[in-house]
């Protein structure tokens, strides 16, 4: 890792303005409240509880809707679309109103005993919204028969919909119909749901060559079709199926939920039996024994099973002279999410595993799988209070490594991100301007551009935003608008010359920002400049002022300095005697020009033409400065290190689109999931909207045909270690070529013959293919365990 040095350049500040800070996230629903005398609390609380419950369910339903495709090459946001669950939920609710009879109270008006009657638990308990029993029909607790009063409050169970006192309804459980969030449940429902989870958690370990429910008992779920006798197993690590761990292990995942008590047990551990491809599931190991193994410096890290398709790899490493936990995910790729690595500096005499990170991994996996919420470079995720033992820990800022050293770290296959722990006071910058926060962390720990490790219980690097120029460019209260950015745009600051470089392929992105900007002001965020040897940073002093400094690579001269943003302002008057003025403000560049120059600048940007602004007096007595805007043919580099599963071909700088419509095919306990498509021709994804739509339709049909052709052979494919597969499609006029492969090799002939027949018929019958330009695509698929 390259060390960094910092230097103060100038100080910029403005007068303090009154501005309220961000409010902390609200506490979880249905906590005990102190009632004021004289309120009609029964009807008010019932109405509020019902509204809160409906809001929870609506958020859960809406959280599952997302756009079919997200362009990660261009890093554009996904658009929302309707979800059929919105329609079906109303139908289910009406059906329940007509037929539900719950614990002695039906909805025809007849009332029975409200005591502890035996309850019939339907199979949909926790998976579909319950019938909500009105407060007026529940004068007493439906469990212990205690009468409700001013001090003994009513509480609705989110699983069965009944009304209980706080003693009988004080537990939490993750409910499917709430989108996986925790909801208050009664003790009876908690017991039922918990036992159902335990029954579902019959431990089954999938080895590389077969399925075992216990050592020595072979499962016969797999169909023998298309078995290749010449293809030997390649899996190095088998996926172990345990259903979602119990609520005490994986509870408290939602960023808005309450912090649960520490887990009593660690997740199961996947261990090798010594035979290649043969693994067992080890449970109930004490933390002390596992820590002792890690302390001895074992070569192999511990592998924890978080769910059937997600593992957490843990090791204690020595990184840049710091003793750190290295916690790495394994399985995120299958839901389109880059793997995540957390380097957490160990506390002195630490005797507990950082299990909160396991919980957060499960939440990231859930968000990616169900809602298509993916983490990328400089994105963030938030956590509940009490994370890693401190209420000030707010979540993680995710970065791609650049100049940092990765020596000695167990790393996943690309793509992957490092998570940097952030504090609640730093959250506004993580949301609005993450590059500033990343570079400020680099200055704090003297690593360029930022450290890859996290430190707990540190002091926040930023406080109130009142005195920052960003307060004028970003809505820090509601985030209705932020500083727009263009992928690949960088700023080079040199002596008396500044160059703003914009990739030509990003012209549509710049036009969007230009159209939304004010005619008098043009402000854009820049990307981290990897070609520069230093970068402007912003430091907040003890008195709240924002100060400009620079961070640079240790022992290297500063020639080119990067900037985090630039602002062109048309406020300069022609009578000022200046052509234009340029100055450094915080970690960015401000250029003041006349309105005539601003109009010319905007025209040049729309026409994708280079432009130069001369800064200085009309009659200069000294050398003038220049600000150049240049359009570059060079594409920003992305998808570094990603290779094709077919033949190892590099996918670097090729546009890829994530698929969020969750195209899945299930058979024999396995699921095949299509996750993304790569465009092998660089200009292929921008050949006009009609051509783009036609390619999308064709791509989806090909993906469906691929899954249908192989769905009966998923067990055999996974036995042979082929869990990540790719389909390469080359269409050029009358030429059609399909190649499928995994682990750097083509699929065996029986699979390939079956695919050729199925895929050729799709192309020939697809009317949308007629008139399309030539295309070269590569579709990526994963085989997972079916946990439904």
C-alpha positions in Angstrom: 0.0 0.0 0.0 1.4 3.4 -0.9 1.8 5.8 1.9 0.6 9.3 1.5 1.7 12.8 2.6 -0.6 15.8 3.1 -0.1 19.5 2.6 -2.2 22.5 3.4 -2.9 24.6 0.3 -5.5 27.2 1.3 -8.5 27.8 3.5 -12.0 28.6 2.3 -15.0 29.2 4.4 -18.2 31.2 4.5 -20.3 32.5 7.3 -22.3 30.1 9.4 -25.9 29.5 8.3 -28.6 27.9 10.4 -29.2 24.4 9.2 -30.6 21.4 11.0 -28.7 18.2 11.0 -29.9 14.9 9.7 -32.2 13.1 12.1 -31.3 9.7 13.4 -33.2 6.8 11.9 -36.5 6.1 13.8 -36.8 3.3 16.3 -38.5 0.1 15.4 -42.4 0.0 15.3 -44.6 -0.7 18.3 -42.2 0.1 21.1 -43.8 1.0 24.5 -44.9 4.6 24.4 -45.9 6.8 27.4 -49.5 7.9 26.9 -50.8 11.3 28.0 -54.0 11.3 30.0 -57.2 12.3 28.3 -56.4 10.8 24.8 -58.6 8.4 23.1 -55.8 6.0 23.0 -57.6 2.8 22.0 -58.8 4.1 18.7 -55.8 6.2 18.0 -53.3 3.5 18.7 -55.2 0.9 16.7 -55.4 3.2 13.7 -51.7 4.1 13.9 -50.7 0.4 14.3 -52.8 -0.6 11.3 -51.3 2.3 9.2 -47.8 1.3 10.3 -48.4 -2.3 9.5 -49.8 -1.5 6.0 -46.8 0.8 5.4 -44.4 -2.1 6.4 -46.1 -4.5 4.0 -46.2 -1.9 1.2 -42.5 -1.2 1.6 -41.8 -4.9 1.5 -43.8 -5.3 -1.7 -42.3 -2.2 -3.3 -38.8 -3.3 -2.3 -39.2 -6.3 -4.5 -39.8 -4.3 -7.6 -36.9 -3.1 -9.8 -35.9 -2.6 -13.3 -35.1 -5.6 -15.5 -31.7 -4.4 -16.4 -29.1 -2.2 -14.8 -26.2 -1.0 -16.9 -23.2 -1.4 -14.7 -20.8 -0.4 -17.4 -22.4 3.0 -17.4 -23.4 2.8 -13.7 -26.9 4.1 -14.3 -29.7 3.8 -11.8 -32.6 1.3 -12.3 -36.1 2.5 -12.9 -39.0 1.2 -10.9 -41.8 -0.8 -12.4 -45.0 -2.4 -11.1 -45.0 -5.7 -9.3 -47.8 -8.2 -9.6 -47.5 -8.7 -5.8 -49.3 -5.3 -5.4 -52.4 -6.8 -7.1 -52.2 -10.2 -5.5 -51.8 -8.8 -1.9 -55.2 -7.1 -2.1 -56.8 -10.3 -3.4 -55.3 -12.3 -0.6 -56.5 -9.8 1.9 -60.1 -9.9 0.7 -60.0 -13.7 0.7 -58.8 -13.8 4.3 -61.6 -11.4 5.3 -64.2 -13.8 4.0 -62.8 -17.0 5.4 -60.6 -16.4 8.4 -61.6 -17.7 11.9 -58.9 -17.0 14.5 -58.8 -18.3 18.1 -62.4 -18.1 19.0 -63.2 -14.9 17.2 -64.7 -15.0 13.7 -65.6 -12.0 11.6 -69.3 -12.6 11.4 -69.7 -11.0 14.8 -69.7 -14.1 17.0 -67.3 -14.1 20.0 -66.0 -17.0 21.9 -63.6 -17.4 24.8 -60.5 -15.2 24.5 -58.4 -17.4 26.7 -55.4 -19.5 25.7 -57.2 -21.6 23.1 -55.3 -23.9 20.8 -54.4 -22.1 17.6 -54.4 -23.6 14.1 -51.3 -22.5 12.3 -51.7 -22.3 8.6 -48.8 -23.0 6.3 -48.8 -19.3 5.2 -47.9 -18.1 8.7 -45.2 -15.4 8.3 -45.3 -15.6 4.5 -48.5 -13.8 3.8 -50.2 -10.8 5.5 -52.5 -12.0 8.4 -56.1 -10.8 9.1 -55.8 -7.8 11.4 -58.2 -8.2 14.4 -59.6 -4.8 15.5 -58.9 -3.6 19.0 -62.7 -3.4 19.6 -63.0 -7.2 19.3 -60.2 -7.9 21.8 -60.9 -6.6 25.3 -58.4 -9.0 26.7 -55.1 -10.6 25.7 -55.7 -13.6 23.4 -53.0 -15.6 25.2 -53.2 -15.0 28.9 -56.7 -13.4 29.1 -55.4 -10.3 31.0 -57.8 -7.4 30.6 -56.4 -4.4 28.7 -56.3 -1.1 30.6 -54.7 2.3 30.6 -51.3 0.7 31.6 -51.7 -2.7 29.9 -51.4 -1.9 26.2 -52.6 -3.8 23.2 -50.0 -5.2 20.7 -50.8 -6.9 17.3 -48.8 -9.9 16.3 -47.4 -9.3 12.8 -47.6 -13.1 12.0 -51.2 -14.0 13.0 -52.8 -10.6 13.4 -54.1 -11.2 16.9 -54.0 -8.8 19.9 -51.8 -9.5 22.9 -50.3 -7.8 25.9 -46.7 -6.9 26.0 -45.7 -10.0 28.0 -47.2 -12.3 25.4 -46.0 -10.3 22.3 -42.5 -9.0 22.9 -40.5 -11.1 20.5 -39.2 -10.4 17.0 -39.0 -12.6 13.9 -38.0 -12.1 10.3 -41.2 -12.3 8.2 -41.3 -13.0 4.5 -44.3 -10.8 3.8 -42.4 -7.9 5.4 -39.6 -8.3 2.9 -37.4 -10.1 5.4 -37.6 -7.4 8.0 -38.2 -8.1 11.7 -41.8 -7.8 13.0 -43.2 -8.1 16.5 -44.7 -11.6 17.0 -46.4 -13.4 19.9 -44.8 -16.2 21.8 -46.9 -18.8 20.1 -46.1 -17.7 16.6 -42.5 -17.3 17.5 -42.4 -20.9 18.7 -44.2 -22.2 15.6 -42.0 -20.2 13.2 -38.8 -21.2 15.1 -39.7 -24.9 15.1 -40.6 -24.7 11.4 -37.1 -23.2 10.7 -35.5 -25.9 12.7 -37.4 -28.6 10.8 -36.4 -27.0 7.6 -32.8 -26.9 8.7 -32.1 -30.6 8.2 -28.5 -30.3 7.5 -27.6 -31.5 4.0 -24.1 -31.0 2.6 -23.6 -30.9 -1.1 -20.2 -32.4 -2.1 -18.5 -32.0 -5.4 -19.7 -35.4 -6.6 -23.1 -36.1 -4.9 -25.6 -35.0 -2.3 -25.5 -36.4 1.3 -28.0 -35.9 4.0 -25.6 -37.7 6.4 -22.2 -39.2 6.0 -22.7 -42.3 3.9 -26.3 -41.7 2.8 -26.4 -40.9 -0.9 -29.3 -38.9 -2.3 -30.8 -39.9 -5.6 -32.3 -36.6 -6.6 -30.2 -36.1 -9.7 -31.2 -37.2 -13.1 -28.5 -39.2 -15.0 -29.2 -37.6 -18.4 -26.3 -36.0 -20.3 -23.7 -37.5 -18.0 -20.2 -36.9 -19.3 -17.9 -39.7 -18.3 -14.8 -37.8 -19.6 -15.3 -34.7 -17.4 -13.9 -35.0 -13.9 -15.1 -32.9 -10.9 -13.4 -29.5 -10.6 -15.0 -28.0 -7.6 -12.6 -26.9 -4.9 -15.2 -25.9 -2.4 -18.6 -27.4 -2.1 -21.7 -25.4 -1.2 -23.3 -26.5 2.0 -27.0 -26.2 2.4 -28.4 -24.9 5.6 -31.5 -22.9 5.5 -31.5 -19.4 6.8 -30.0 -19.6 10.3 -32.2 -18.9 13.3 -33.3 -15.4 14.1 -30.9 -15.1 16.9 -28.0 -15.7 14.5 -29.1 -13.6 11.5 -31.6 -11.3 13.2 -31.3 -7.6 13.2 -30.2 -7.3 9.5 -32.4 -4.5 8.5 -30.9 -1.0 8.8 -34.0 0.2 10.5 -34.5 -2.7 12.9 -33.5 -2.8 16.5 -30.1 -4.3 17.5 -30.7 -7.9 18.6 -28.8 -9.6 21.4 -25.5 -11.2 20.5 -25.8 -14.6 18.9 -25.4 -17.5 21.3 -23.7 -19.7 18.6 -21.6 -19.1 15.6 -22.9 -20.2 12.2 -21.9 -23.7 11.1 -18.4 -24.2 9.7 -17.5 -26.0 6.5 -14.5 -28.3 6.9 -12.8 -30.7 4.5 -12.6 -34.4 5.3 -9.3 -34.7 3.6 -10.8 -36.1 0.4 -11.0 -33.7 -2.5 -14.4 -32.3 -2.9 -15.6 -33.9 0.3 -16.8 -31.5 3.0 -18.7 -31.7 6.3 -20.7 -29.3 8.4 -19.3 -28.7 11.8 -21.5 -27.0 14.5 -21.4 -25.9 18.1 -17.7 -25.0 18.1 -16.8 -22.6 20.9 -15.4 -19.2 20.0 -12.4 -19.8 22.2 -11.4 -22.9 20.3 -11.9 -21.2 16.9 -9.9 -18.1 18.0 -7.1 -20.4 19.1 -7.0 -21.9 15.7 -6.8 -18.5 14.0 -4.2 -17.3 16.5 -1.9 -20.2 15.5 -1.7 -18.8 12.0 -3.3 -21.6 10.2 -2.8 -21.5 6.4 -6.5 -22.2 5.8 -9.1 -19.7 6.9 -12.4 -20.6 8.6 -15.4 -20.9 6.3 -18.8 -20.1 7.9 -22.0 -21.1 6.2 -24.5 -18.2 6.3 -27.1 -19.8 4.1 -27.3 -22.5 1.4 -25.5 -20.3 -1.2 -23.5 -17.8 0.9 -20.3 -18.4 2.8 -18.1 -16.1 4.9 -14.4 -16.7 4.9 -12.6 -15.5 8.0 -8.9 -15.2 8.9 -6.8 -13.0 11.2 -4.0 -11.4 9.1 -1.2 -8.9 9.6 -1.8 -6.1 7.2 0.4 -3.0 7.0 1.6 -3.7 10.5 -1.9 -4.0 11.9 -3.6 -7.1 13.2 -6.9 -7.4 11.4 -9.9 -9.5 10.9 -10.3 -10.4 7.2 -13.9 -11.3 6.5 -14.7 -12.1 2.9 -18.0 -13.1 1.3 -18.3 -16.0 -1.1 -21.5 -16.4 -3.1 -22.5 -12.8 -3.9 -21.6 -13.1 -7.6 -24.5 -15.5 -8.1 -27.0 -12.6 -7.3 -25.1 -10.1 -9.4 -23.3 -8.5 -6.5 -19.5 -8.0 -6.2 -18.0 -9.9 -3.4 -17.3 -7.9 -0.2 -14.1 -7.9 1.8 -13.9 -6.3 5.3 -10.6 -5.7 7.0 -11.3 -4.8 10.6 -8.5 -3.9 12.9 -8.6 -6.2 16.0 -9.2 -4.7 19.4 -6.7 -5.5 22.2 -7.5 -8.8 23.8 -10.5 -9.3 21.6 -12.2 -12.6 22.3 -15.3 -12.5 20.1 -15.9 -12.9 16.4 -17.3 -9.8 14.6 -20.5 -11.7 13.8 -22.4 -8.4 13.0 -20.5 -8.5 9.7 -22.0 -12.0 9.0 -25.5 -10.5 9.5 -24.7 -7.6 7.2 -23.5 -9.9 4.5 -26.8 -11.7 4.6 -28.6 -8.4 4.3 -26.5 -7.4 1.3 -27.2 -10.8 -0.3 -31.0 -10.4 0.4 -31.1 -6.9 -1.0 -29.3 -8.0 -4.2 -31.5 -11.1 -4.6 -34.9 -9.7 -3.9 -34.7 -6.0 -4.9 -31.7 -5.8 -7.2 -29.9 -3.4 -4.9 -26.3 -3.7 -5.8 -23.2 -2.2 -4.3 -20.6 -0.6 -6.5 -17.5 1.6 -6.1 -18.2 4.5 -3.7 -21.7 3.2 -2.8 -22.6 2.6 0.8 -24.8 0.5 3.1 -26.2 1.4 6.5 -26.7 -0.6 9.6 -28.7 -0.4 12.8 -27.4 1.2 16.0 -25.0 -0.9 18.1 -23.3 -2.4 15.1 -19.9 -3.8 16.2 -20.5 -2.6 19.7 -20.9 1.1 19.0 -24.0 3.2 18.3 -21.9 5.6 16.2 -21.0 2.9 13.6 -23.3 3.7 10.6 -22.2 1.2 7.9 -19.7 0.9 5.2 -18.4 2.9 2.2 -17.3 0.5 -0.6 -14.2 1.1 -2.7 -12.3 -0.7 -5.4 -8.6 -1.1 -4.6 -6.2 0.9 -6.8 -2.7 1.8 -5.5 -3.1 -0.2 -2.2 -1.1 -3.3 -1.5 -3.1 -6.6 -1.4 -0.2 -8.8 -0.4 -1.1 -11.5 2.1 -4.8 -11.1 1.9 -7.2 -14.0 1.0 -9.2 -12.4 -1.8 -12.2 -13.6 -3.8 -12.4 -13.7 -7.6 -13.0 -10.3 -9.2 -15.1 -8.2 -9.0 -14.9 -7.4 -5.3 -15.1 -4.4 -3.0 -13.5 -3.4 0.3 -15.9 -2.0 2.9 -14.6 0.9 5.0 -16.4 1.5 8.3 -18.1 4.9 8.5 -19.6 6.8 11.4 -23.0 8.4 11.7 -21.6 12.0 11.4 -20.0 11.0 8.1 -23.2 9.5 6.6 -24.2 12.8 4.7 -20.9 12.7 2.8 -21.2 9.0 2.1 -24.6 9.7 0.5 -23.9 13.0 -1.3 -20.2 13.1 -2.0 -18.4 9.8 -1.2 -15.1 10.7 -3.0 -14.5 13.4 -0.4 -14.9 10.9 2.4 -12.7 8.3 0.8 -9.8 10.7 0.3 -10.3 12.2 3.8 -9.8 8.7 5.2 -6.6 8.4 3.2 -5.3 11.6 4.7 -6.2 10.5 8.2 -4.3 7.2 8.0 -1.7 8.4 5.5 -2.5 5.9 2.7 -3.1 6.9 -0.9 -5.8 7.2 -1.9 -7.4 5.6 1.1 -6.8 2.7 3.6 -8.4 -0.7 3.0 -8.8 -1.4 6.8 -11.3 -0.1 9.2 -10.8 1.1 12.8 -13.6 0.9 15.4 -14.3 3.6 18.0 -12.5 6.4 16.1 -13.5 10.0 16.0 -15.6 11.3 13.1 -13.8 13.1 10.3 -16.6 15.5 9.5 -19.2 17.3 11.5 -21.9 19.9 10.5 -22.0 20.8 6.8 -23.1 24.4 7.3 -19.8 26.0 6.3 -19.1 23.9 3.1 -19.7 25.1 -0.4 -21.5 21.8 -1.0 -24.4 23.0 1.1 -25.2 25.2 -1.9 -25.0 22.3 -4.4 -26.5 19.4 -2.4 -29.8 19.0 -0.5 -28.4 17.5 2.7 -31.8 17.4 4.4 -33.8 15.3 1.9 -31.3 14.5 -0.8 -33.7 15.6 -3.5 -30.7 16.7 -5.6 -27.0 16.0 -5.3 -23.9 16.9 -7.3 -24.2 15.0 -10.7 -21.1 13.1 -12.0 -20.0 11.6 -15.3 -18.2 8.3 -15.2 -14.6 8.7 -16.3 -14.5 12.5 -16.0 -11.3 13.6 -14.3 -9.6 17.0 -13.6 -5.9 17.5 -14.0 -4.4 20.5 -12.1 -1.0 21.6 -13.2 1.0 24.9 -13.0 -1.1 27.6 -14.7 -3.1 24.9 -16.6 -6.2 22.9 -15.8 -7.6 20.1 -18.0 -11.0 18.6 -17.6 -11.0 15.3 -19.5 -14.3 13.7 -20.6 -14.7 10.4 -22.4 -16.6 10.7 -25.7 -18.7 7.7 -24.9 -20.1 9.5 -21.8 -21.6 12.4 -23.8 -25.2 11.2 -23.1 -24.5 11.3 -19.3 -23.1 14.8 -19.6 -26.1 16.0 -21.6 -28.4 14.8 -18.8 -26.5 16.8 -16.2 -26.3 19.8 -18.5 -30.1 19.8 -19.1 -30.8 19.7 -15.3 -28.3 22.4 -14.4 -29.0 26.1 -13.9 -28.1 28.3 -16.9 -25.8 30.4 -14.6 -24.1 27.5 -12.8 -22.6 24.3 -14.1 -21.3 22.0 -11.3 -20.1 18.4 -11.8 -18.4 15.8 -9.6 -15.2 14.2 -10.9 -13.9 10.7 -10.5 -10.7 9.7 -8.7 -7.9 10.5 -11.0 -5.7 7.4 -11.2 -3.2 9.1 -13.6 -2.5 11.9 -11.1 0.2 11.6 -8.4 -1.7 13.6 -5.9 -5.3 14.7 -5.1 -7.0 17.6 -3.5 -8.8 16.7 -0.2 -11.0 18.6 2.2 -10.4 18.7 6.0 -12.8 20.1 8.5 -11.0 22.0 11.3 -12.0 22.1 15.0 -14.0 25.3 14.5 -16.1 23.8 11.7 -14.3 25.4 8.8 -13.5 23.5 5.6 -9.8 23.6 4.6 -8.1 22.6 1.4 -5.2 20.2 1.6 -3.5 17.8 -0.8 -2.6 14.1 -0.4 0.1 12.6 -2.6 2.0 9.3 -3.0 4.9 9.2 -0.6 8.4 10.1 -2.0 7.0 11.1 -5.4 7.0 14.6 -6.8 3.7 16.3 -7.4 3.2 17.0 -11.1 -0.5 16.4 -11.7 -3.1 16.9 -8.9 -6.6 15.6 -9.2 -9.7 17.5 -8.2 -13.0 16.1 -6.8 -15.4 18.6 -8.6 -15.6 21.8 -10.6 -18.0 24.7 -10.8 -18.4 27.1 -13.6 -20.3 30.2 -12.5 -21.6 32.9 -14.9 -21.6 35.6 -12.2 -18.5 37.5 -13.5 -19.4 40.9 -14.8 -17.8 42.2 -18.0 -16.9 45.4 -16.2 -14.7 43.5 -13.7 -11.6 43.8 -15.9 -11.1 40.0 -15.9 -11.6 37.5 -18.7 -12.3 34.8 -16.1 -11.2 33.9 -12.6 -10.1 30.4 -11.3 -9.5 29.4 -7.8 -9.4 26.2 -5.6 -12.3 25.8 -3.3 -12.2 23.0 -0.7 -11.3 19.9 -2.8 -12.5 21.3 -6.1 -12.1 24.0 -8.8 -14.2 27.1 -9.2 -14.1 29.1 -12.5 -16.0 32.4 -12.7 -16.9 33.5 -16.3 -19.2 36.0 -18.0 -22.6 34.9 -19.2 -21.4 35.1 -22.8 -18.5 32.7 -22.0 -21.0 30.4 -20.2 -23.3 30.3 -23.2 -20.3 29.3 -25.4 -19.2 26.7 -23.0 -22.6 25.0 -22.8 -22.8 25.0 -26.7 -19.4 23.4 -26.9 -20.4 20.7 -24.4 -23.6 19.9 -26.3 -21.7 19.7 -29.6 -18.9 17.6 -28.0 -16.2 20.1 -28.9 -13.1 21.1 -27.0 -13.2 24.5 -25.3 -10.6 26.7 -23.5 -11.3 29.4 -20.9 -8.5 32.0 -20.5 -8.3 33.2 -16.9 -6.7 36.6 -15.9 -7.1 40.3 -16.5 -8.0 41.8 -19.9 -4.6 43.5 -20.0 -2.4 41.0 -18.3 0.7 42.1 -16.5 1.5 38.5 -15.7 1.1 35.1 -17.2 -2.4 33.9 -17.7 -4.0 30.6 -16.7 -6.0 28.3 -18.9 -8.8 25.8 -18.2 -9.2 23.3 -21.0 -12.1 21.0 -21.6 -11.1 18.1 -23.8 -13.0 15.1 -25.1 -11.1 11.8 -24.9 -11.3 8.7 -27.0 -10.0 6.7 -24.1 -12.6 4.7 -22.1 -12.5 4.6 -18.4 -11.3 1.2 -17.2 -13.8 -1.0 -15.4 -14.4 -4.8 -14.9 -10.7 -5.2 -14.1 -9.7 -8.8 -13.6 -12.9 -10.3 -14.8 -12.5 -13.2 -17.3 -14.8 -15.4 -19.4 -15.7 -18.8 -17.9 -15.5 -20.2 -21.4 -11.8 -19.6 -22.3 -10.4 -17.0 -19.9 -10.9 -14.1 -22.2 -10.5 -10.7 -20.5 -13.7 -8.8 -20.0 -12.0 -5.6 -18.9 -13.7 -2.3 -20.2 -16.5 -4.3 -21.8 -20.0 -3.0 -21.0 -22.0 -5.4 -18.9 -25.6 -5.2 -17.9 -27.0 -6.8 -14.7 -30.3 -8.6 -15.0 -32.8 -8.0 -12.2 -35.9 -9.7 -13.4 -34.7 -12.9 -11.6 -34.9 -15.3 -14.5 -34.6 -18.6 -12.7 -35.3 -22.2 -13.6 -35.7 -24.9 -10.9 -35.2 -28.6 -11.1 -34.0 -31.4 -8.8 -33.3 -29.1 -5.9 -31.2 -26.7 -7.9 -31.8 -23.3 -9.4 -30.2 -21.8 -12.6 -30.0 -18.0 -12.5 -29.1 -15.6 -15.3 -27.2 -12.7 -13.7 -25.7 -10.5 -16.5 -24.7 -10.1 -20.1 -21.5 -8.7 -21.6 -21.4 -6.9 -24.9 -18.2 -8.1 -26.6 -18.2 -5.3 -29.1 -17.5 -1.9 -27.4 -19.9 0.1 -29.6 -22.6 -2.5 -29.7 -24.6 -1.2 -26.7 -25.1 2.3 -28.1 -26.3 1.6 -31.7 -29.7 3.4 -31.2 -32.7 2.7 -29.0 -34.5 0.4 -31.5 -31.5 -1.8 -32.0 -30.9 -1.8 -28.2 -34.5 -3.0 -27.5 -34.2 -5.7 -30.2 -31.0 -7.0 -28.7 -32.5 -7.1 -25.2 -35.5 -9.1 -26.4 -33.3 -11.6 -28.3 -30.9 -11.8 -25.3 -33.7 -12.7 -22.9 -35.1 -15.4 -25.3 -31.6 -16.9 -25.6 -31.2 -16.9 -21.8 -34.5 -18.7 -21.4 -33.7 -21.3 -24.0 -30.3 -21.9 -22.4 -31.9 -22.5 -19.0 -34.6 -24.8 -20.3 -32.1 -26.9 -22.3 -29.9 -27.5 -19.2 -32.4 -27.4 -16.3 -32.7 -31.2 -16.1 -28.9 -31.5 -15.8 -28.3 -29.0 -13.1 -27.3 -31.7 -10.5 -24.7 -33.2 -12.9 -23.3 -29.8 -13.8 -22.8 -28.9 -10.2 -21.4 -32.3 -9.4 -18.7 -31.6 -12.0 -18.0 -28.2 -10.5 -19.6 -26.2 -13.2 -21.5 -23.7 -11.1 -20.7 -20.7 -13.1 -21.5 -21.0 -16.8 -21.4 -18.7 -19.8 -23.0 -18.7 -23.2 -21.2 -16.7 -26.0 -23.5 -15.7 -28.9 -22.1 -14.4 -32.3 -24.7 -13.3 -34.8 -23.5 -11.8 -38.1 -25.9 -11.9 -41.0 -26.5 -15.5 -41.8 -23.8 -16.7 -39.4 -24.9 -18.1 -36.0 -22.4 -19.4 -33.4 -23.0 -20.5 -29.9 -20.3 -21.5 -27.4 -21.0 -22.5 -23.8 -18.4 -23.3 -21.2 -17.3 -23.3 -17.5 -14.0 -23.2 -15.6 -12.1 -22.1 -18.7 -13.3 -25.0 -20.9 -16.2 -25.6 -23.3 -19.1 -27.8 -22.1 -18.9 -31.4 -23.1 -20.3 -32.4 -26.5 -23.7 -33.7 -25.2 -24.5 -30.4 -23.6 -23.3 -28.4 -26.5 -25.3 -30.4 -29.1 -28.5 -29.9 -27.0 -27.9 -26.2 -26.7 -27.1 -25.6 -30.4 -30.5 -27.1 -31.4 -32.4 -25.1 -28.9 -30.7 -21.8 -29.4 -30.7 -22.0 -33.3 -34.5 -22.4 -33.3 -34.9 -19.3 -31.0 -32.9 -17.1 -33.4 -34.6 -18.4 -36.5 -38.1 -17.9 -35.1 -37.3 -14.5 -33.6 -38.7 -11.8 -35.9 -36.9 -9.1 -33.9 -33.6 -10.5 -35.1 -34.4 -9.4 -38.7 -32.7 -6.1 -39.4 -30.5 -6.0 -36.3 -26.9 -5.2 -36.6 -24.3 -7.9 -35.9 -23.9 -8.6 -32.2 -21.6 -10.5 -29.9 -22.9 -11.3 -26.5 -21.8 -13.4 -23.5 -24.4 -14.4 -20.9 -23.5 -15.5 -17.4 -25.4 -18.0 -15.4 -25.0 -19.6 -11.9 -26.3 -22.8 -10.4 -27.5 -22.5 -6.8 -29.2 -24.6 -4.2 -33.0 -24.2 -4.2 -33.9 -22.9 -0.7 -37.6 -22.3 -1.5 
